[in-house]
Amino acid sequence: MNMENVSHVKEFVLLGLSKNKEEDKICFVVFFFFYMIIVAGNLLIVITVISSQYLNSPMYFFLRYLSIVDICYSSATVPKMIADFLVEKKTISFVGCTAQLFGVHFFGCTEIFILTVMAYDRYIAICRPLHYTMLMTRRVCGWTVFGSWVGGFVHSIVQTFLTMRLPFCGPNKIDHYFCDVHPLLQLACTDTYFVGIIVVANSGMISLSCFFILVLSYIAILFSLRKHTSEGRHKALSTCGSHISVVILFFGPCTFTYIRSSSNLSGDKWVAVFYTVITPMLNPLIYTLRNEEVKSAMRKLWNRKVRSEKAEV
């Protein structure tokens, strides 16, 4: 289907986070700095996990892909937002808007699935340790990550198709800093009630079902930890604490936005900053500051780099 044939609008105007030029300059510096941290921090996690022979457990296998998704997820919105801080009129083409909508939901949903798989991994490791190596093989881990990407793709295709096939006759101003479902539904020149119900149900079903699995996993883990030694409980809670922190930071704002029909777009775009910028930026810090194995692997990687540079000199 040629999407442009069902719409008179060839481009959209993004109102962005700020309407003040001075605030735009400050936001440009702040979010550019945030994006550099996102890319550098998550790349460091990926390189550390790949380079270390000690970080070869399924938990770090999933962590590597979580970091890759975080980079992609932020890159779907943040570079455009940063560039828009420097221009007077923040426009995006119809095709560009479609691509951005697809990217946001593709990588966002994939991250939800990977976080859910990581919770299941912790459940097996703590509650069924004798069966862990048999249940969480490299093949199983690979297929679960592949399934997460496929699930994210299917979800995003549904959201993008249902939204962008609607006729857009004008106005074309989106009260957001990226193209998303709720702002676009409000611009469509047709009744979007049933489409809105479907897209909210689609997002809500995924968010709630994954959150339900996460809660059950951690309830089972907490009950299981009663039988462990104090040292074992401390190590398990430290590992799970990092994951729980990330889940709360991502699921909270994300669920708040997509599980309901939005009426306050100005408020929603500030909530969106948390799951598109803040959470991907904090993930590497959370997993490194609370994880001795990752910090140790990073130190060894740094020492190896220093020794290599000295040898070349």
FIMIZA-505080 format. One record per residue (C-alpha): x, y, z; residue in three letters. Coordinates in steps of 0.001 Angstrom, whole numbers, plus 500000, padded with zeros to 6 digits. Example, Ala and Ser with C-alpha at 12.3 -4.5 7.8 and 13.67 -1.06 7.14 Angstrom:
2
+--------+--------+--------+------+
!      u !      v !      w ! rest !
+--------+--------+--------+------+
! 512300 ! 495500 ! 507800 !  ALA !
! 513670 ! 498940 ! 507140 !  SER !
+--------+--------+--------+------+
end
This chain:
313
+--------+--------+--------+------+
!      u !      v !      w ! rest !
+--------+--------+--------+------+
! 500000 ! 500000 ! 500000 !  MET !
! 501301 ! 503458 ! 499160 !  ASN !
! 500718 ! 505363 ! 502399 !  MET !
! 500954 ! 508755 ! 500757 !  GLU !
! 497873 ! 508001 ! 498655 !  ASN !
! 495659 ! 507901 ! 501749 !  VAL !
! 496868 ! 511213 ! 503152 !  SER !
! 497056 ! 514822 ! 501994 !  HIS !
! 499736 ! 515546 ! 504607 !  VAL !
! 503285 ! 515195 ! 503250 !  LYS !
! 505058 ! 516248 ! 506429 !  GLU !
! 504378 ! 516782 ! 510125 !  PHE !
! 505527 ! 519561 ! 512421 !  VAL !
! 506895 ! 518405 ! 515783 !  LEU !
! 506265 ! 520932 ! 518544 !  LEU !
! 509058 ! 519389 ! 520614 !  GLY !
! 509800 ! 519745 ! 524312 !  LEU !
! 510370 ! 523491 ! 524369 !  SER !
! 508981 ! 526577 ! 522612 !  LYS !
! 511680 ! 528934 ! 523854 !  ASN !
! 514943 ! 529497 ! 521922 !  LYS !
! 517032 ! 529867 ! 525068 !  GLU !
! 515560 ! 526676 ! 526518 !  GLU !
! 516250 ! 524932 ! 523201 !  ASP !
! 519952 ! 525767 ! 523502 !  LYS !
! 520107 ! 524377 ! 527022 !  ILE !
! 518145 ! 521268 ! 525997 !  CYS !
! 520496 ! 520746 ! 523036 !  PHE !
! 523544 ! 520606 ! 525333 !  VAL !
! 521819 ! 518449 ! 527963 !  VAL !
! 520322 ! 515872 ! 525599 !  PHE !
! 523434 ! 515737 ! 523419 !  PHE !
! 525396 ! 514897 ! 526575 !  PHE !
! 522772 ! 512304 ! 527575 !  PHE !
! 522891 ! 510673 ! 524128 !  TYR !
! 526690 ! 510433 ! 524230 !  MET !
! 526409 ! 508670 ! 527601 !  ILE !
! 523762 ! 506297 ! 526198 !  ILE !
! 525904 ! 505279 ! 523221 !  VAL !
! 529225 ! 505144 ! 525088 !  ALA !
! 527837 ! 503362 ! 528172 !  GLY !
! 525918 ! 500703 ! 526290 !  ASN !
! 528746 ! 500146 ! 523800 !  LEU !
! 531088 ! 499645 ! 526741 !  LEU !
! 528748 ! 496964 ! 528116 !  ILE !
! 528612 ! 495208 ! 524713 !  VAL !
! 532399 ! 495318 ! 524229 !  ILE !
! 533059 ! 494162 ! 527804 !  THR !
! 530711 ! 491178 ! 527547 !  VAL !
! 532088 ! 490153 ! 524149 !  ILE !
! 535730 ! 490562 ! 525215 !  SER !
! 535548 ! 488891 ! 528630 !  SER !
! 535855 ! 485142 ! 528891 !  GLN !
! 534260 ! 485268 ! 532347 !  TYR !
! 531020 ! 486980 ! 531317 !  LEU !
! 529728 ! 484025 ! 529331 !  ASN !
! 526599 ! 483153 ! 531314 !  SER !
! 523098 ! 483632 ! 529845 !  PRO !
! 522573 ! 486694 ! 532060 !  MET !
! 525381 ! 488572 ! 530306 !  TYR !
! 524306 ! 487234 ! 526931 !  PHE !
! 520930 ! 488923 ! 527474 !  PHE !
! 522583 ! 492033 ! 528937 !  LEU !
! 524593 ! 492451 ! 525727 !  ARG !
! 521467 ! 492437 ! 523598 !  TYR !
! 519647 ! 494713 ! 526047 !  LEU !
! 522437 ! 497271 ! 525570 !  SER !
! 522223 ! 496935 ! 521777 !  ILE !
! 518451 ! 497505 ! 521902 !  VAL !
! 518927 ! 500519 ! 524191 !  ASP !
! 521240 ! 502160 ! 521655 !  ILE !
! 518814 ! 501477 ! 518794 !  CYS !
! 515788 ! 502561 ! 520827 !  TYR !
! 517264 ! 505922 ! 521769 !  SER !
! 518640 ! 506436 ! 518264 !  SER !
! 515111 ! 506214 ! 516868 !  ALA !
! 514138 ! 509483 ! 518599 !  THR !
! 516982 ! 511316 ! 520328 !  VAL !
! 519166 ! 512389 ! 517342 !  PRO !
! 516127 ! 513931 ! 515638 !  LYS !
! 515114 ! 515656 ! 518873 !  MET !
! 518649 ! 517057 ! 519347 !  ILE !
! 518764 ! 518347 ! 515765 !  ALA !
! 515343 ! 519983 ! 516181 !  ASP !
! 516619 ! 522073 ! 519093 !  PHE !
! 518735 ! 523977 ! 516568 !  LEU !
! 516045 ! 524766 ! 514004 !  VAL !
! 513042 ! 527075 ! 514021 !  GLU !
! 510580 ! 524700 ! 512300 !  LYS !
! 510775 ! 521093 ! 513425 !  LYS !
! 509433 ! 519073 ! 510496 !  THR !
! 509489 ! 515396 ! 509627 !  ILE !
! 508315 ! 513814 ! 506389 !  SER !
! 505395 ! 511388 ! 506265 !  PHE !
! 507780 ! 508530 ! 505453 !  VAL !
! 510198 ! 509651 ! 508161 !  GLY !
! 507348 ! 509792 ! 510668 !  CYS !
! 506301 ! 506269 ! 509696 !  THR !
! 509878 ! 504996 ! 510104 !  ALA !
! 510208 ! 506677 ! 513499 !  GLN !
! 506906 ! 505252 ! 514734 !  LEU !
! 507985 ! 501797 ! 513598 !  PHE !
! 511417 ! 502102 ! 515233 !  GLY !
! 510076 ! 503295 ! 518572 !  VAL !
! 507631 ! 500410 ! 518902 !  HIS !
! 509971 ! 497813 ! 517404 !  PHE !
! 512878 ! 498473 ! 519769 !  PHE !
! 510646 ! 499360 ! 522722 !  GLY !
! 508677 ! 496116 ! 522516 !  CYS !
! 511861 ! 494101 ! 521934 !  THR !
! 513294 ! 495600 ! 525134 !  GLU !
! 510159 ! 494578 ! 527059 !  ILE !
! 510547 ! 490982 ! 525858 !  PHE !
! 514275 ! 490859 ! 526648 !  ILE !
! 513675 ! 492229 ! 530162 !  LEU !
! 511025 ! 489527 ! 530642 !  THR !
! 513390 ! 486808 ! 529433 !  VAL !
! 516059 ! 488111 ! 531828 !  MET !
! 513607 ! 487744 ! 534720 !  ALA !
! 512889 ! 484149 ! 533659 !  TYR !
! 516641 ! 483511 ! 533498 !  ASP !
! 517052 ! 484743 ! 537085 !  ARG !
! 514107 ! 482569 ! 538168 !  TYR !
! 515700 ! 479425 ! 536705 !  ILE !
! 519150 ! 480297 ! 538112 !  ALA !
! 517868 ! 480830 ! 541666 !  ILE !
! 514850 ! 478527 ! 541941 !  CYS !
! 516061 ! 475613 ! 539795 !  ARG !
! 519869 ! 475801 ! 539896 !  PRO !
! 520410 ! 472084 ! 539210 !  LEU !
! 518524 ! 472346 ! 535911 !  HIS !
! 519928 ! 475746 ! 534902 !  TYR !
! 522602 ! 474593 ! 532460 !  THR !
! 520157 ! 472176 ! 530848 !  MET !
! 517301 ! 474684 ! 530507 !  LEU !
! 519276 ! 477825 ! 529596 !  MET !
! 521573 ! 476517 ! 526879 !  THR !
! 523204 ! 478820 ! 524337 !  ARG !
! 520715 ! 477582 ! 521749 !  ARG !
! 517727 ! 478380 ! 523993 !  VAL !
! 519116 ! 481830 ! 524782 !  CYS !
! 519646 ! 482532 ! 521090 !  GLY !
! 516104 ! 481532 ! 520211 !  TRP !
! 514591 ! 483615 ! 523024 !  THR !
! 516476 ! 486700 ! 521852 !  VAL !
! 515435 ! 485979 ! 518261 !  PHE !
! 511827 ! 485568 ! 519446 !  GLY !
! 512067 ! 488915 ! 521251 !  SER !
! 513118 ! 490661 ! 518034 !  TRP !
! 510373 ! 488925 ! 516043 !  VAL !
! 507760 ! 489789 ! 518676 !  GLY !
! 508841 ! 493419 ! 518630 !  GLY !
! 508684 ! 493448 ! 514833 !  PHE !
! 505153 ! 492004 ! 514716 !  VAL !
! 503912 ! 494417 ! 517384 !  HIS !
! 505441 ! 497392 ! 515579 !  SER !
! 504039 ! 496382 ! 512193 !  ILE !
! 500527 ! 496239 ! 513683 !  VAL !
! 500852 ! 499613 ! 515436 !  GLN !
! 502404 ! 501325 ! 512415 !  THR !
! 499959 ! 499908 ! 509870 !  PHE !
! 496854 ! 500733 ! 511905 !  LEU !
! 498051 ! 504279 ! 512593 !  THR !
! 499624 ! 505372 ! 509317 !  MET !
! 496874 ! 503986 ! 507077 !  ARG !
! 494527 ! 506607 ! 508551 !  LEU !
! 493821 ! 509705 ! 506426 !  PRO !
! 495650 ! 512853 ! 507580 !  PHE !
! 494121 ! 515973 ! 506026 !  CYS !
! 495461 ! 518563 ! 508466 !  GLY !
! 496339 ! 520035 ! 510878 !  PRO !
! 499782 ! 518467 ! 510892 !  ASN !
! 501259 ! 519680 ! 514194 !  LYS !
! 502272 ! 516903 ! 516601 !  ILE !
! 502516 ! 517965 ! 520242 !  ASP !
! 505480 ! 515678 ! 520857 !  HIS !
! 509183 ! 515371 ! 520039 !  TYR !
! 508697 ! 512199 ! 517976 !  PHE !
! 505955 ! 510469 ! 515999 !  CYS !
! 503902 ! 508250 ! 518270 !  ASP !
! 500512 ! 506560 ! 518166 !  VAL !
! 498417 ! 508812 ! 520408 !  HIS !
! 499489 ! 512169 ! 518918 !  PRO !
! 498951 ! 510834 ! 515381 !  LEU !
! 495507 ! 509443 ! 516193 !  LEU !
! 494426 ! 512907 ! 517300 !  GLN !
! 495458 ! 514346 ! 513917 !  LEU !
! 493605 ! 511800 ! 511772 !  ALA !
! 490579 ! 513259 ! 509949 !  CYS !
! 488338 ! 510280 ! 510710 !  THR !
! 486867 ! 508508 ! 513713 !  ASP !
! 489789 ! 506743 ! 515452 !  THR !
! 487872 ! 505216 ! 518361 !  TYR !
! 488175 ! 501575 ! 517270 !  PHE !
! 491741 ! 501978 ! 516010 !  VAL !
! 492608 ! 503583 ! 519353 !  GLY !
! 491077 ! 500645 ! 521216 !  ILE !
! 493069 ! 498159 ! 519130 !  ILE !
! 496441 ! 499897 ! 519494 !  VAL !
! 495936 ! 500407 ! 523226 !  VAL !
! 494862 ! 496764 ! 523616 !  ALA !
! 497896 ! 495651 ! 521612 !  ASN !
! 500308 ! 497629 ! 523785 !  SER !
! 498402 ! 496894 ! 526977 !  GLY !
! 498289 ! 493141 ! 526409 !  MET !
! 502043 ! 492985 ! 525870 !  ILE !
! 502907 ! 495296 ! 528779 !  SER !
! 500556 ! 493665 ! 531282 !  LEU !
! 501343 ! 490058 ! 530326 !  SER !
! 505102 ! 490678 ! 530501 !  CYS !
! 504719 ! 492581 ! 533767 !  PHE !
! 502646 ! 489690 ! 535166 !  PHE !
! 505434 ! 487224 ! 534250 !  ILE !
! 507998 ! 489523 ! 535846 !  LEU !
! 506013 ! 489778 ! 539095 !  VAL !
! 505473 ! 486001 ! 539278 !  LEU !
! 509170 ! 485381 ! 538636 !  SER !
! 510272 ! 487644 ! 541454 !  TYR !
! 507646 ! 486350 ! 543876 !  ILE !
! 508968 ! 482835 ! 543247 !  ALA !
! 512544 ! 484090 ! 543644 !  ILE !
! 511785 ! 485776 ! 546984 !  LEU !
! 510170 ! 482609 ! 548344 !  PHE !
! 513098 ! 480526 ! 547121 !  SER !
! 515685 ! 482803 ! 548747 !  LEU !
! 514410 ! 481863 ! 552201 !  ARG !
! 516241 ! 478537 ! 551822 !  LYS !
! 519552 ! 480147 ! 550791 !  HIS !
! 522426 ! 481230 ! 553013 !  THR !
! 522786 ! 484927 ! 553858 !  SER !
! 525696 ! 485200 ! 551413 !  GLU !
! 523666 ! 483511 ! 548663 !  GLY !
! 520689 ! 485780 ! 549348 !  ARG !
! 522878 ! 488882 ! 549178 !  HIS !
! 524425 ! 487842 ! 545845 !  LYS !
! 521036 ! 486901 ! 544344 !  ALA !
! 519349 ! 490094 ! 545536 !  LEU !
! 522221 ! 492186 ! 544200 !  SER !
! 521874 ! 490623 ! 540747 !  THR !
! 518078 ! 490822 ! 540766 !  CYS !
! 518137 ! 494355 ! 542178 !  GLY !
! 519783 ! 495695 ! 539026 !  SER !
! 517147 ! 494082 ! 536856 !  HIS !
! 514263 ! 495224 ! 539049 !  ILE !
! 515559 ! 498818 ! 538933 !  SER !
! 515662 ! 498760 ! 535139 !  VAL !
! 512197 ! 497180 ! 534935 !  VAL !
! 510665 ! 499871 ! 537176 !  ILE !
! 512359 ! 502697 ! 535258 !  LEU !
! 511215 ! 501351 ! 531891 !  PHE !
! 507864 ! 499682 ! 532564 !  PHE !
! 506467 ! 502415 ! 534815 !  GLY !
! 506494 ! 505375 ! 532374 !  PRO !
! 506009 ! 503143 ! 529317 !  CYS !
! 502910 ! 501431 ! 530726 !  THR !
! 501510 ! 504768 ! 531927 !  PHE !
! 501707 ! 506102 ! 528363 !  THR !
! 500497 ! 503172 ! 526267 !  TYR !
! 497964 ! 501354 ! 528413 !  ILE !
! 495426 ! 504174 ! 528229 !  ARG !
! 493896 ! 506538 ! 525722 !  SER !
! 496009 ! 509648 ! 526037 !  SER !
! 494393 ! 513008 ! 526659 !  SER !
! 497360 ! 514976 ! 528029 !  ASN !
! 499942 ! 514897 ! 525230 !  LEU !
! 502032 ! 517670 ! 526762 !  SER !
! 502439 ! 515574 ! 529893 !  GLY !
! 503018 ! 512365 ! 527967 !  ASP !
! 505981 ! 513734 ! 526037 !  LYS !
! 507815 ! 514492 ! 529281 !  TRP !
! 506993 ! 511007 ! 530557 !  VAL !
! 508386 ! 509656 ! 527261 !  ALA !
! 511756 ! 511246 ! 528071 !  VAL !
! 512145 ! 508685 ! 530854 !  PHE !
! 511801 ! 505563 ! 528702 !  TYR !
! 513512 ! 506911 ! 525560 !  THR !
! 516410 ! 508788 ! 527204 !  VAL !
! 516773 ! 508374 ! 530974 !  ILE !
! 516356 ! 504578 ! 531229 !  THR !
! 518768 ! 503707 ! 528348 !  PRO !
! 521271 ! 506113 ! 529919 !  MET !
! 520961 ! 504640 ! 533421 !  LEU !
! 520968 ! 500958 ! 532400 !  ASN !
! 524774 ! 500696 ! 531969 !  PRO !
! 525325 ! 502544 ! 535273 !  LEU !
! 522889 ! 500291 ! 537121 !  ILE !
! 524402 ! 497076 ! 535765 !  TYR !
! 528016 ! 498177 ! 536367 !  THR !
! 527705 ! 499876 ! 539760 !  LEU !
! 525787 ! 496948 ! 541254 !  ARG !
! 527681 ! 494119 ! 539553 !  ASN !
! 531198 ! 493213 ! 540686 !  GLU !
! 531753 ! 490778 ! 537809 !  GLU !
! 531077 ! 493474 ! 535195 !  VAL !
! 533279 ! 496016 ! 537018 !  LYS !
! 536086 ! 493455 ! 537283 !  SER !
! 535785 ! 492596 ! 533569 !  ALA !
! 535901 ! 496305 ! 532680 !  MET !
! 539052 ! 496811 ! 534779 !  ARG !
! 540734 ! 493853 ! 533076 !  LYS !
! 539705 ! 495183 ! 529670 !  LEU !
! 541144 ! 498609 ! 530533 !  TRP !
! 544395 ! 497113 ! 531879 !  ASN !
! 544751 ! 495005 ! 528744 !  ARG !
! 544286 ! 498126 ! 526608 !  LYS !
! 546905 ! 500057 ! 528634 !  VAL !
! 549420 ! 497199 ! 528380 !  ARG !
! 548796 ! 496970 ! 524634 !  SER !
! 549445 ! 500694 ! 524200 !  GLU !
! 552646 ! 500514 ! 526249 !  LYS !
! 553872 ! 497547 ! 524194 !  ALA !
! 553321 ! 499511 ! 520973 !  GLU !
! 555338 ! 502440 ! 522348 !  VAL !
+--------+--------+--------+------+
end
